[in-house]
Amino acid sequence: MQRRGALFSMPGGSGSRKMAAGDIGELLVPHMPTIRVPRSGDRVYKNECAFSYDSPNSEGGLYVCMNTFLAFGREHVERHFRKTGQSVYMHLKRHVREKVRGASGGALPKRRNSKIFLDLDTDDDLNSDDYEYEDEAKLVIFPDHYEIALPNIEELPALVTIACDAVLSSKSPYRKQDPDTWENELPVSKYANNLTQLDNGVRIPPSGWKCARCDLRENLWLNLTDGSVLCGKWFFDSSGGNGHALEHYRDMGYPLAVKLGTITPDGADVYSFQEEEPVLDPHLAKHLAHFGIDMLHMHGTENGLRDNDIKPRVSEWEVIQESGTKLKPMYGPGYTGLKNLGNSCYLSSVMQAIFSIPEFQRAYVGNLPRIFDYSPLDPTQDFNTQMTKLGHGLLSGQYSKPPVKSELIEQVMKEEHKPQQNGISPRMFKAFVSKSHPEFSSNRQQDAQEFFLHLVHLVERNRIGSENPSDVFRFLVEERIQCCQTRKVRYTERVDYLMQLPVAMEAATNKDELIAYELTRREAEANRRPLPELVRAKIPFSACLQAFSEPENVDDFWSSALQAKSAGVKTSRFASFPDYLVVQIKKFTFGLDWVPKKFDVSIDMPDLLDISHLRARGLQPGEEELPDISPPIVIPDDSKDRLMNQLIDPSDIDESSVMQLAEMGFPLEACRKAVYFTGNMGAEVAFNWIIVHMEEPDFAEPLTIPGYGGAASAGASLFGATGLDNQPPEEIVAIITSMGFQRNQAVQALRATNNNLERALDWIFSHPEFEEDSDFVIEMENNANANIISEAKPEGPRVKDGSGMYELFAFISHMGTSTMSGHYVCHIKKEGRWVIYNDHKVCASERPPKDLGYLYFYRRIPS
């Protein structure tokens, strides 16, 4: 019997040794109880390793456990075998070879049919006319690495054959089966790689589209083969249409069409008539360019008239992405890009900035062996494992290698093509961190600032032992409110993670130019002439900083001295300065019609920032504090029954009120919380709750309620409390210790599983070596005892403090008209020079647009 060699070679292979069916059956008998057929609801991972970004395209291929259906690269499969004892894996490998060239230089017809049965995306860098793919599958039995080539229907037991077929035919684990769920991953069209495009001279104008067979000007689709513009069916996009696009397909057989008005630099709505479903076209930019459409210059509007005709938006996209400049690609550790999954650039930009911070690098990548070894049985559902995987993928340089040198290409191509991976796909990470969050789990564009706070919240909840890298962002804000009637003051402190800087539009240095533009714009609209080039307001940073420190009027301040509401004046100062300061430019607001809009401004953000003058001073001589008396709780009579006896069932939330608020542009989860915490008293009352709470870090976090599966209490959310110490609930710890387990085991298991009792027990049973790791046990026990002490004697939130001098090291820029659309790009200063991270593309920056950023990351300058 062969070891580390195929029991059955590929057909026609030399030296193959065929064994009797009984020998294979005898080999598999001890392992039959562990081989499962995937059931409905099982996630089958066959595209990506749970611990790395290895795939069937990788040199070592991918190993899929035939019991758990988790996948592992060659470097990590042994870890899974040792931890679980599972012995049977399916090894998947995709081979990429250059096609044989004929005498005329063209590729010869294939001499045999290549086997392509894995549902994988082909490498975008490979021209399908030049390469051919061949997929290989085999069973591997550990620890001796016996290999059984597939398919092998005649000689494998029926159960094994059925299980193998089910694994190979399974769909992506990220595609939801429920059509009503938020996320519905689109498949890549099988026609995209080899789409025929007619060279008929058709060029599509940027506006004024009309169906070629009727007069409709809405719901129009561009056929990507011949450039025909035709209307869709009425039921496809909730829009009117006469179905001429479908008729054209039936007449001509051209399969793909893109909806006009949805084209942005992030992609567009593409439909496959042949496959009868919306699809992804990885070559969409090239296909659109054939008809004269540059995705870089497109912004989604139904009629194409407004955004495509305004030059400033084009300028913004070009300046931020440094278009028109030949940028030098960067490779190696720390220069790995993240592939765009469809409006996932907000996540990519934030994570690139996060993992440029040494504290996050040490907490996750520095602890990689321990985190991976102590991961739960399903590492795809563990936050720390996925953070470590992403950090290693970005920092190792393993997935960012320069192209093969030209003199070696011919030699390499003669044997087998080994494609260079450009960037990694954060699909598994996004699926986990956005789980149960209706906004981040969708394929819509999101606010990078909201995702940053969401990530900080997850880091807080999943602290690794005593380490919490998000401590570097946390700071205390001192709020001083002075009663206008009594002149007495109240000082309070709250925790925050970023500094929100208002845009001081009144301080624009080019006001005359802005006024002239507005007059010209109105005249152009009145006479239906092309709009003028939009003028960008130039705002001094000092004016924005001054606006941040100015007093704010408070109309409904509760004056304990008067025992009544009074007018007050509030000022905010830093009670502590964090190690890393995140500054958000508040560019996004709402117009009078509640339509979200963005200030088009240029702010001269400094490389060196001094906020020492914003240090809180506390109670000053001569100031008199307001008495510490809480206001009475007044509940309207018509809602007393609802609020006195219970918090409403989440299923009874008034969805009509929720949607009214959501249509104003507020995050959906924030709207649900507003309606919930105001007892279904209507959109107007809920709107007031939003105004009061919209600056809180967990404003857009999902609603969590005791008794309904929530991990945090509703009362805590109501009063702004946050679980900063990540101490598991004592009642759950008591349940586990009552079963005979040690307290430190219970605490660590609950922390590793987000305080889920069932998963915590599974974690304990899967970590029998826990007691042997004495250093880890002592650390966790000490940390648990420290948390108990802190509960008995509150010491306040953990914060860093130091000087108020900072230097800029990263910024995230947004292009587009609102946070619900557009594109994000990140610039990071590394090794003395700026680098641009634009999804999977990483290049040396020539002109970093520091004046157009949205989020700025500063690090403290040591004093």
C-alpha positions in Angstrom: 0.0 0.0 0.0 1.4 3.4 -1.0 2.1 6.1 1.5 1.9 9.8 0.5 1.1 8.6 -3.0 -2.0 8.1 -5.0 -3.5 4.6 -4.7 -5.1 5.3 -8.1 -3.2 7.5 -10.5 -4.9 9.6 -13.1 -6.1 7.7 -16.2 -3.1 6.9 -18.5 -0.6 7.7 -15.8 2.5 5.5 -15.7 3.2 3.2 -12.7 -0.4 3.2 -11.4 -1.2 0.2 -9.2 -4.8 -0.8 -9.0 -6.0 -2.4 -5.9 -9.0 -4.6 -5.2 -12.2 -2.9 -4.0 -11.9 -4.9 -0.8 -8.6 -3.3 0.0 -10.1 0.2 -0.1 -13.1 -0.9 1.9 -10.8 -2.4 4.5 -8.8 0.8 4.6 -11.9 3.0 5.2 -13.8 0.7 7.6 -12.3 2.2 10.8 -13.2 5.7 9.7 -16.7 5.1 8.3 -18.4 6.4 11.5 -16.7 9.7 11.0 -17.6 10.3 7.4 -20.8 12.3 7.0 -23.0 13.3 4.1 -23.7 17.1 4.3 -27.2 17.9 5.5 -29.3 20.9 4.8 -27.9 23.7 6.8 -24.3 22.4 7.0 -21.7 24.8 5.8 -19.3 23.2 3.4 -16.0 25.2 3.1 -14.1 24.2 0.0 -12.8 27.5 -1.2 -10.8 28.8 1.8 -8.9 27.5 4.8 -10.3 28.4 8.3 -6.9 29.6 9.5 -5.3 31.1 6.3 -6.1 32.2 2.8 -5.0 29.0 1.2 -7.4 27.6 -1.4 -7.5 24.9 -4.1 -5.4 27.3 -6.2 -2.6 27.3 -3.6 0.4 25.1 -4.1 -0.6 22.7 -1.4 -4.3 22.7 -2.2 -7.0 22.5 0.4 -8.2 19.7 2.7 -11.9 19.5 3.6 -12.8 17.5 6.7 -15.3 14.8 5.8 -17.0 15.2 9.2 -17.1 18.9 10.0 -16.7 20.2 6.3 -14.2 22.8 7.5 -11.3 23.4 5.1 -7.6 23.6 6.0 -4.4 24.5 4.1 -1.5 22.1 4.1 0.1 24.1 7.0 -3.0 23.7 9.3 -4.6 20.4 8.5 -2.4 18.5 11.0 -3.6 20.9 13.8 -7.2 19.9 13.1 -6.3 16.2 12.9 -4.5 16.4 16.3 -7.3 18.3 18.0 -10.3 16.4 16.7 -8.9 13.0 15.7 -10.8 13.3 12.3 -8.8 11.3 9.8 -10.5 11.5 6.4 -10.1 14.7 4.3 -10.9 15.5 0.7 -7.9 17.2 -0.9 -8.8 19.7 -3.6 -6.4 21.1 -6.1 -6.8 23.3 -9.1 -4.0 23.1 -11.7 -3.5 26.0 -14.2 -1.5 25.3 -17.3 -0.7 27.3 -20.4 -2.4 26.1 -23.6 -0.2 24.6 -26.3 0.5 27.0 -29.1 0.1 26.2 -32.8 2.5 27.1 -35.6 0.6 30.3 -36.2 0.8 31.3 -32.6 -2.8 30.5 -31.6 -3.8 28.0 -29.0 -4.4 24.5 -30.4 -7.8 22.8 -29.7 -7.8 20.9 -26.5 -6.7 17.3 -27.0 -8.7 16.2 -23.9 -11.5 17.5 -21.8 -10.1 19.2 -18.7 -11.9 18.5 -15.5 -13.4 21.6 -13.9 -15.8 20.7 -11.2 -14.8 23.1 -8.3 -17.0 26.2 -7.9 -14.1 28.6 -7.8 -13.4 32.0 -9.3 -10.7 32.0 -11.9 -7.7 34.3 -11.4 -8.6 37.7 -12.9 -4.9 38.1 -14.0 -5.1 35.0 -16.2 -6.5 35.3 -19.8 -8.8 32.3 -20.2 -7.7 32.1 -23.9 -4.2 31.4 -22.8 -4.7 29.0 -19.9 -6.7 25.9 -19.1 -7.7 24.6 -15.7 -7.9 21.1 -14.4 -9.4 20.2 -11.0 -8.2 17.3 -8.9 -9.9 15.7 -5.9 -8.8 12.8 -3.7 -9.4 11.4 -0.3 -6.5 11.6 2.2 -6.4 9.5 5.3 -4.3 10.8 8.2 -1.9 10.3 9.9 -0.3 8.1 7.2 -1.4 10.3 4.3 -2.9 7.4 2.2 -4.5 8.9 -0.9 -7.5 7.6 -2.9 -8.0 9.4 -6.3 -11.6 10.5 -7.1 -13.9 9.7 -8.7 -13.8 6.0 -7.8 -17.4 4.9 -7.9 -16.8 1.2 -8.4 -14.5 0.7 -5.5 -15.6 3.2 -2.8 -18.3 2.3 -0.3 -21.7 3.8 -1.4 -21.8 6.1 1.7 -18.3 7.6 0.9 -19.3 8.1 -2.8 -22.5 10.0 -1.8 -20.6 12.1 0.8 -17.9 13.0 -1.8 -20.5 14.0 -4.4 -22.4 16.1 -1.9 -19.3 17.9 -0.8 -18.2 18.7 -4.4 -21.7 19.8 -5.4 -22.3 22.0 -2.3 -22.9 25.7 -2.7 -20.9 28.5 -1.1 -21.5 28.6 2.7 -21.9 32.4 2.4 -25.0 32.1 0.1 -28.1 32.2 2.3 -30.9 29.8 1.5 -33.6 32.0 2.8 -34.5 34.6 0.1 -35.7 37.0 2.8 -32.4 37.3 4.5 -30.3 40.4 4.1 -27.3 38.8 2.5 -27.5 37.0 -0.8 -24.2 36.4 -2.4 -24.3 36.6 -6.1 -22.6 33.9 -8.2 -20.0 34.8 -10.9 -21.6 34.3 -14.3 -20.1 31.4 -16.3 -20.3 33.7 -19.4 -18.2 36.5 -18.0 -14.7 35.1 -18.8 -15.4 34.4 -22.5 -18.1 36.9 -23.3 -18.3 37.9 -26.9 -18.5 41.6 -27.6 -19.3 42.8 -31.1 -17.0 45.4 -32.6 -19.9 47.4 -34.0 -18.8 50.9 -33.0 -21.5 51.4 -30.4 -20.7 54.0 -27.8 -23.1 54.7 -24.8 -23.6 58.3 -23.9 -23.5 59.3 -20.2 -27.1 60.4 -20.1 -30.3 60.6 -22.1 -30.8 56.8 -22.5 -34.0 55.4 -24.1 -35.2 51.9 -24.9 -34.4 51.1 -28.5 -37.9 49.5 -29.0 -40.1 51.9 -27.0 -40.1 55.3 -25.3 -39.2 54.1 -21.8 -36.4 56.0 -20.1 -36.3 54.0 -16.8 -35.3 50.4 -15.9 -33.0 50.3 -18.9 -30.5 47.5 -19.5 -27.3 47.6 -21.6 -26.6 44.3 -23.4 -22.9 43.6 -23.0 -22.5 41.8 -26.3 -23.9 44.3 -28.8 -24.5 47.5 -26.8 -28.3 47.5 -27.2 -30.2 49.6 -24.6 -33.6 48.0 -23.8 -36.2 48.0 -21.1 -36.6 45.3 -18.4 -39.7 43.5 -17.2 -41.9 45.3 -14.7 -41.4 42.6 -12.0 -37.6 42.4 -12.1 -36.7 45.6 -10.2 -40.1 46.9 -9.1 -40.0 49.2 -12.1 -42.1 49.5 -15.2 -40.9 47.9 -18.4 -42.1 46.1 -21.5 -39.5 43.2 -21.4 -37.7 44.2 -24.5 -34.3 43.3 -23.0 -35.5 39.7 -22.5 -37.0 39.6 -26.0 -33.7 40.7 -27.4 -32.0 37.8 -25.6 -34.5 35.3 -27.0 -33.9 36.7 -30.5 -30.1 36.9 -30.3 -28.9 34.7 -27.4 -26.7 37.4 -25.9 -26.6 36.4 -22.2 -25.4 39.4 -20.0 -26.9 42.8 -19.4 -26.1 45.6 -17.0 -28.6 48.0 -15.6 -27.9 51.6 -16.5 -27.9 54.0 -13.6 -26.4 51.4 -11.2 -22.8 51.6 -12.6 -20.3 52.9 -10.0 -16.6 52.2 -9.4 -17.7 49.4 -7.1 -19.7 47.5 -9.7 -23.2 47.4 -11.1 -26.4 45.3 -11.3 -25.7 42.6 -13.9 -28.3 40.0 -15.0 -27.8 36.7 -16.9 -30.7 35.8 -19.0 -29.3 32.4 -19.7 -28.7 31.7 -16.0 -31.9 33.5 -15.0 -30.5 35.3 -12.0 -28.5 38.4 -11.0 -24.8 37.6 -11.3 -21.3 39.1 -10.8 -19.1 40.0 -13.8 -15.4 40.1 -12.6 -14.5 41.7 -16.0 -17.3 44.3 -15.9 -14.9 47.3 -16.3 -13.4 45.8 -19.5 -16.8 44.9 -20.9 -18.1 48.5 -20.2 -15.0 50.1 -21.6 -15.8 48.3 -24.9 -18.8 50.7 -25.2 -16.9 53.7 -24.0 -18.0 53.6 -20.4 -15.4 54.3 -17.8 -16.6 52.9 -14.4 -14.3 55.4 -12.6 -16.4 58.2 -13.8 -19.8 56.7 -13.1 -22.1 57.3 -10.1 -25.4 55.6 -9.7 -28.5 57.6 -10.7 -31.6 56.3 -12.5 -31.5 58.8 -15.4 -27.8 59.4 -15.5 -28.2 63.2 -15.6 -27.0 64.6 -12.4 -23.9 62.9 -11.0 -22.4 62.0 -14.4 -22.6 65.6 -15.6 -21.0 67.2 -12.6 -17.2 67.4 -12.9 -16.4 67.8 -9.2 -17.4 64.2 -8.4 -15.1 62.9 -11.2 -12.3 65.1 -9.8 -12.9 63.7 -6.3 -12.7 60.1 -7.5 -9.6 60.8 -9.5 -7.7 62.8 -6.9 -8.4 60.4 -4.0 -7.4 57.3 -6.1 -4.5 59.2 -7.6 -5.8 58.4 -11.1 -3.7 59.5 -14.0 -0.5 58.9 -12.1 1.6 55.8 -12.7 1.8 54.3 -9.3 4.4 51.7 -8.3 2.9 48.5 -7.0 4.1 47.4 -3.5 4.7 43.8 -2.4 5.7 42.0 0.7 4.8 42.0 4.4 2.3 44.7 5.2 1.5 45.5 1.5 -1.3 43.0 0.9 -4.6 44.2 -0.5 -8.1 43.1 0.2 -10.4 42.1 -2.6 -13.7 43.9 -2.9 -16.6 41.6 -2.2 -19.1 44.2 -3.5 -19.3 47.4 -1.4 -16.9 46.0 1.1 -14.3 48.7 0.7 -15.4 50.3 4.0 -14.3 47.2 5.9 -11.1 46.8 3.9 -10.0 50.4 4.6 -10.7 50.2 8.3 -8.9 46.8 8.7 -5.8 48.0 6.8 -5.5 51.0 9.2 -6.2 48.8 12.3 -3.5 46.3 11.4 -0.9 49.0 10.8 -1.1 49.6 14.6 1.6 47.6 16.6 -0.8 46.8 19.5 -3.2 45.0 17.2 -0.3 43.2 15.4 1.0 41.9 18.8 -2.4 41.0 20.2 -3.4 38.8 17.3 -0.6 37.9 14.9 1.9 37.9 17.8 -0.3 35.4 19.6 -1.1 33.3 16.5 0.0 29.9 17.8 -1.9 30.2 21.0 -5.0 31.6 19.4 -5.1 28.9 16.7 -4.4 26.1 19.2 -7.1 27.3 21.6 -9.7 28.1 18.9 -13.1 26.4 19.2 -14.0 23.3 17.1 -15.4 25.7 14.5 -12.8 28.4 14.1 -14.8 30.1 11.4 -17.2 31.3 14.1 -14.5 32.7 16.5 -13.7 36.4 16.4 -10.1 36.1 17.6 -9.3 33.4 15.2 -10.6 35.3 12.3 -8.9 38.5 13.4 -5.6 36.6 13.7 -6.1 35.0 10.3 -6.8 38.4 8.6 -3.9 40.1 10.4 -1.5 37.3 9.4 -2.8 37.5 5.8 -2.1 41.2 5.6 1.2 41.3 7.4 3.0 38.0 6.4 3.6 38.9 2.8 2.6 35.4 1.9 -0.2 36.7 -0.4 1.6 39.7 -1.8 4.5 38.6 -4.0 5.9 40.4 -7.1 5.3 38.9 -10.5 7.7 36.3 -11.8 10.7 37.8 -13.5 10.3 37.9 -17.3 13.3 35.6 -17.9 11.7 32.9 -15.8 8.2 33.1 -17.3 8.8 30.8 -20.3 10.5 28.2 -18.2 7.7 28.2 -15.6 4.9 28.1 -18.3 6.4 25.0 -19.9 5.5 23.0 -16.8 2.6 24.5 -14.8 1.5 28.0 -14.1 1.7 29.1 -10.5 -0.5 32.2 -10.3 0.6 35.0 -8.0 -2.1 35.9 -5.6 -2.8 39.6 -5.6 -4.7 40.3 -2.4 -6.8 38.2 -0.1 -10.6 37.9 0.1 -12.0 38.9 3.5 -15.2 36.9 2.9 -15.0 34.6 6.0 -14.0 37.6 8.2 -16.9 39.8 6.9 -19.4 36.9 7.3 -18.5 36.6 11.0 -18.1 40.2 12.1 -21.3 41.2 10.3 -23.3 38.3 11.6 -26.7 39.3 13.0 -26.1 42.9 11.9 -28.6 43.7 9.1 -26.5 46.6 7.7 -23.0 45.1 7.7 -24.2 41.7 6.6 -25.7 43.2 3.4 -23.9 44.0 0.2 -24.8 47.7 0.5 -22.2 50.4 1.1 -21.8 51.3 4.8 -20.2 54.1 6.9 -16.6 53.3 7.7 -16.9 55.2 11.0 -19.8 53.0 12.1 -17.9 49.9 11.2 -14.9 51.1 13.1 -17.0 51.4 16.3 -18.6 48.1 15.6 -15.2 46.5 15.4 -14.1 48.1 18.6 -17.1 46.7 20.3 -16.3 43.2 19.1 -12.7 43.6 20.3 -13.9 44.6 23.7 -16.3 41.6 23.9 -13.6 39.1 22.8 -10.6 40.2 24.8 -7.6 37.9 24.7 -6.7 37.3 28.3 -5.6 40.6 29.8 -4.9 42.1 26.4 -7.3 44.5 24.8 -5.7 46.3 21.8 -8.7 48.7 21.5 -7.5 50.3 24.8 -5.3 52.4 22.5 -8.4 54.3 21.2 -10.3 54.7 24.4 -10.4 58.1 26.1 -12.5 59.9 28.6 -14.5 63.0 27.7 -15.4 65.5 30.4 -18.7 67.2 29.8 -19.4 70.4 31.6 -23.0 71.8 31.6 -23.8 75.1 33.1 -27.4 76.0 34.0 -28.3 79.3 32.4 -30.6 80.3 35.3 -28.6 79.3 38.4 -25.1 79.5 36.8 -24.3 76.3 38.6 -22.4 73.5 36.8 -22.4 69.8 36.5 -19.3 67.7 35.4 -19.7 64.2 34.0 -17.4 61.8 32.2 -18.1 59.4 29.3 -16.0 57.0 27.3 -15.4 57.6 23.6 -13.2 56.2 20.8 -13.0 58.9 18.2 -13.0 62.7 18.0 -15.8 64.0 15.8 -14.8 67.3 14.1 -17.5 69.5 12.7 -17.1 71.1 9.3 -17.0 74.9 9.8 -18.5 75.9 6.5 -18.9 79.5 7.6 -15.1 79.7 7.7 -14.5 78.8 4.1 -11.7 80.8 2.6 -13.2 80.9 -0.9 -16.7 82.2 -0.1 -16.9 84.5 -3.2 -16.1 81.5 -5.5 -18.8 79.4 -3.7 -21.4 82.1 -4.1 -20.7 82.6 -7.8 -21.0 78.9 -8.3 -24.4 78.7 -6.6 -25.8 81.6 -8.7 -24.5 79.9 -11.9 -25.9 76.5 -10.9 -29.4 77.9 -10.3 -29.4 79.7 -13.6 -28.2 76.5 -15.4 -31.0 74.5 -13.7 -33.6 77.1 -14.6 -32.5 77.1 -18.3 -31.8 73.3 -18.4 -28.2 73.9 -19.4 -25.2 71.8 -18.3 -24.3 72.3 -14.7 -21.1 74.2 -13.9 -18.1 72.5 -12.3 -18.8 72.3 -8.6 -16.5 74.4 -6.4 -15.0 72.6 -3.4 -15.1 74.6 -0.2 -11.7 75.2 1.4 -11.9 75.0 5.2 -9.0 75.8 7.6 -8.4 73.0 10.1 -8.1 75.6 12.9 -11.7 76.7 12.2 -12.9 73.1 12.6 -11.0 72.6 15.8 -12.4 75.9 17.1 -15.9 74.7 16.3 -15.3 71.5 18.2 -14.4 73.4 21.4 -17.2 76.0 21.2 -20.0 75.7 23.8 -23.2 74.0 22.7 -26.7 75.1 23.7 -28.8 72.5 25.5 -32.5 73.2 25.6 -33.8 70.3 27.7 -31.1 70.2 30.4 -32.4 68.9 33.8 -31.3 71.4 36.4 -31.3 69.6 39.8 -31.2 72.9 41.5 -34.5 74.0 40.0 -35.9 70.5 39.9 -37.1 71.3 36.4 -35.8 71.5 32.8 -33.8 74.5 32.0 -31.6 75.9 29.2 -27.9 75.1 29.6 -24.5 75.4 27.8 -22.4 72.3 27.3 -18.7 72.1 26.6 -16.6 69.0 26.0 -12.9 68.5 26.8 -10.5 65.5 26.9 -10.2 64.0 30.4 -7.5 61.8 29.0 -5.5 61.6 25.7 -5.4 58.1 24.0 -2.4 56.5 22.5 -4.1 56.7 19.1 -6.5 59.4 18.2 -9.1 58.8 15.5 -10.6 62.0 14.0 -13.8 61.9 12.0 -14.6 64.8 9.8 -18.4 65.2 10.0 -19.0 65.5 6.2 -22.3 63.8 6.1 -25.5 65.5 7.1 -29.2 65.8 6.1 -30.8 68.4 3.9 -34.1 70.1 4.6 -35.8 67.4 2.7 -34.0 64.7 4.9 -32.1 63.5 1.9 -28.5 62.5 3.0 -25.8 64.8 1.6 -22.1 65.3 1.8 -20.1 68.5 2.3 -17.6 68.7 -0.6 -14.8 70.3 1.4 -11.1 70.4 1.5 -9.5 70.7 5.0 -5.8 71.2 5.5 -5.4 68.4 8.0 -2.0 68.8 9.8 0.7 66.1 9.9 1.4 67.1 13.5 -1.6 67.7 15.7 -1.5 69.4 19.1 -4.7 69.2 21.2 -3.1 69.9 24.6 -5.3 73.0 25.0 -8.4 70.8 25.0 -7.3 69.1 28.2 -10.2 69.0 30.8 -9.6 71.2 33.8 -12.4 69.9 36.2 -14.2 72.1 38.7 -12.7 75.5 38.7 -12.4 78.0 41.7 -15.6 79.9 42.0 -17.8 77.3 40.3 -20.7 75.8 42.2 -21.8 72.2 41.4 -25.4 71.3 40.9 -26.8 69.0 43.5 -26.6 65.3 42.6 -30.3 64.7 42.3 -31.7 62.6 39.5 -34.8 63.7 37.6 -38.0 61.9 38.3 -39.1 59.3 35.8 -42.3 60.4 34.1 -44.2 57.9 32.0 -47.2 59.0 29.9 -50.4 57.4 31.1 -51.2 55.8 27.7 -47.9 53.9 27.7 -47.5 53.0 31.4 -48.8 49.5 31.0 -46.2 48.8 28.3 -43.2 50.4 30.0 -43.9 49.6 33.7 -44.7 45.9 33.3 -42.3 44.9 30.5 -40.0 46.0 27.7 -41.9 45.2 24.6 -41.4 42.0 22.8 -39.0 42.7 19.9 -41.4 41.0 17.5 -43.9 43.7 18.5 -41.8 46.6 17.4 -43.8 49.0 15.2 -42.0 48.4 11.8 -43.8 51.3 10.2 -42.1 53.7 12.6 -38.8 51.9 12.1 -39.1 52.4 8.3 -40.0 56.1 8.7 -36.8 56.7 10.6 -34.7 54.5 8.3 -35.9 56.4 5.3 -34.4 59.5 6.9 -31.0 57.8 6.5 -30.5 56.5 10.1 -29.0 53.0 10.6 -31.8 50.4 10.7 -30.7 48.9 14.0 -30.6 52.4 15.6 -34.2 52.9 14.4 -35.3 49.6 15.9 -33.7 50.5 19.2 -35.3 54.0 19.2 -38.8 52.5 18.6 -38.2 49.8 21.2 -36.9 52.0 24.0 -39.7 54.6 23.5 -42.3 51.9 23.8 -43.8 52.0 20.3 -44.9 55.6 20.9 -44.4 56.6 17.3 -41.7 57.9 14.9 -41.7 61.4 16.4 -40.8 60.2 19.9 -38.3 57.7 18.6 -36.7 60.4 16.5 -36.0 62.4 19.7 -34.4 59.3 21.2 -32.1 59.1 18.1 -31.1 62.7 18.4 -30.1 62.1 22.1 -28.2 58.9 21.5 -26.7 59.2 18.0 -23.2 60.1 19.3 -22.9 56.9 21.5 -20.4 54.3 20.3 -23.0 51.5 20.1 -25.6 53.7 18.4 -25.8 51.4 15.3 -25.3 48.1 17.2 -28.0 45.5 17.0 -30.8 45.5 19.6 -30.0 43.0 22.4 -32.7 42.1 25.0 -32.5 39.7 28.0 -34.6 36.6 27.4 -34.4 36.9 23.6 -30.8 35.6 23.0 -29.1 39.0 23.6 -25.7 39.0 25.2 -26.1 42.4 26.8 -28.9 43.8 29.0 -31.4 46.2 27.6 -31.1 48.3 30.7 -27.4 48.7 30.2 -28.0 49.8 26.6 -30.6 52.2 27.8 -28.4 54.0 30.2 -25.2 53.9 28.1 -23.3 51.2 30.0 -20.8 49.1 28.2 -19.2 45.8 29.2 -15.6 47.0 29.0 -14.1 44.2 31.2 -15.6 41.4 29.2 -16.3 39.4 32.5 -18.7 36.5 31.8 -22.0 36.6 33.7 -21.5 34.9 37.1 -24.7 32.9 36.8 -23.3 31.2 33.6 -19.9 30.7 35.3 -21.7 29.0 38.3 -23.6 26.6 36.0 -20.3 25.4 34.5 -18.4 25.2 37.8 -21.4 23.2 39.2 -20.5 20.5 36.6 -17.1 20.0 38.2 -15.0 22.3 36.0 -12.6 24.9 37.4 -13.6 28.5 37.5 -10.7 29.6 35.3 -11.8 27.0 32.7 -15.3 28.4 32.8 -14.2 32.0 32.4 -11.8 31.3 29.5 -14.4 29.1 27.7 -17.1 31.7 28.0 -14.7 34.4 26.7 -13.8 32.3 23.8 -17.4 31.7 22.8 -19.1 35.1 23.5 -20.7 33.8 26.7 -22.6 31.1 24.9 -23.1 28.2 27.4 -23.5 25.4 24.9 -20.4 26.5 22.9 -18.4 27.1 26.1 -19.0 23.5 27.2 -17.9 22.3 23.7 -14.8 24.5 24.0 -13.9 22.9 27.4 -14.2 19.4 26.0 -12.2 20.3 22.9 -9.3 21.7 25.1 -8.3 18.9 27.4 -4.8 20.3 27.5 -6.0 23.5 29.1 -4.7 22.6 32.6 -1.3 21.8 31.2 -0.7 25.3 29.9 0.1 26.7 33.4 1.2 30.1 32.2 -2.0 30.6 30.3 -4.1 29.3 33.3 -2.3 31.6 35.7 -2.7 34.6 33.4 -6.4 34.0 32.9 -7.0 33.3 36.6 -5.2 36.5 37.6 -7.2 38.4 35.0 -10.5 36.9 36.3 -9.6 37.7 39.9 -8.7 41.3 38.8 -12.1 41.6 37.2 -13.8 40.3 40.3 -12.0 42.9 42.4 -12.9 45.6 40.0 -16.5 44.6 40.3 -16.4 44.8 44.0 -14.5 48.2 43.8 -15.2 50.0 40.6 -12.2 51.8 39.2 -13.8 53.2 36.0 -13.0 52.3 32.4 -9.4 51.5 31.4 -7.9 54.5 29.6 -4.5 55.5 28.4 -3.2 59.0 29.0 -0.2 61.1 28.0 0.7 64.2 26.0 -1.7 65.8 23.5 0.9 65.8 20.6 0.1 63.5 17.7 1.4 62.7 14.2 -0.7 61.5 11.3 0.0 58.0 10.0 -3.2 56.9 8.2 -6.4 58.3 6.7 -9.5 56.9 5.0 -11.1 58.8 2.2 -14.7 58.5 0.9 -15.8 59.2 -2.7 -19.4 59.7 -3.5 -22.5 61.6 -2.4 -23.3 59.8 0.9 -22.2 56.9 3.1 -24.8 54.7 1.4 -22.9 54.8 -1.9 -19.4 55.5 -3.3 -16.1 54.0 -2.5 -13.4 54.1 0.3 -9.6 54.2 0.0 -7.0 54.1 2.7 -3.6 55.8 2.8 -1.0 54.6 5.3 2.5 56.0 6.0 4.9 53.1 6.1 8.7 53.1 6.2 8.7 56.9 5.7 6.5 57.0 2.7 2.7 57.0 2.0 1.1 53.9 0.5 -2.4 53.8 -1.1 -4.6 50.7 -0.3 -7.4 50.6 -2.9 -9.0 47.3 -2.4 -6.6 44.6 -3.7 -4.3 47.2 -5.3 -1.4 48.4 -3.1 0.9 51.1 -4.5 3.3 53.8 -3.4 1.4 57.0 -3.2 2.7 60.0 -5.1 0.1 62.7 -4.0 -1.7 61.5 -0.9 -4.9 63.6 -0.7 -4.7 64.4 3.0 -7.2 67.3 2.6 -10.0 65.1 1.4 -10.0 62.4 4.1 -13.0 61.2 6.2 -11.3 59.3 9.1 -7.8 60.3 10.3 -5.5 58.1 12.4 -3.0 59.9 14.6 -0.4 58.3 17.0 0.9 60.0 20.1 4.4 61.5 19.8 6.5 60.3 22.8 7.3 63.2 25.1 
